[in-house]
């Protein structure tokens, strides 16, 4: 996976996380607190996944930079 695609995926995931939190506690909570809590739980799982996706192959990129 290339650095730009990893970076793009990371920012999409983190953006999704922020949107879920903002929607959950500013909009959805008026209709369903349970749905807002579930959205927050999903949003809590996204940052570790985003870090893993963002770092996939980073060690290989670093080794390529050292070789050349």
PyMOL commands that set and color helices and strands:
alter all, ss='L'
color gray80, all
select helices_A, chain A and resi 3-26+28-30+33-55+58-67
alter helices_A, ss='H'
color red, helices_A
deselect
rebuild
show_as cartoon
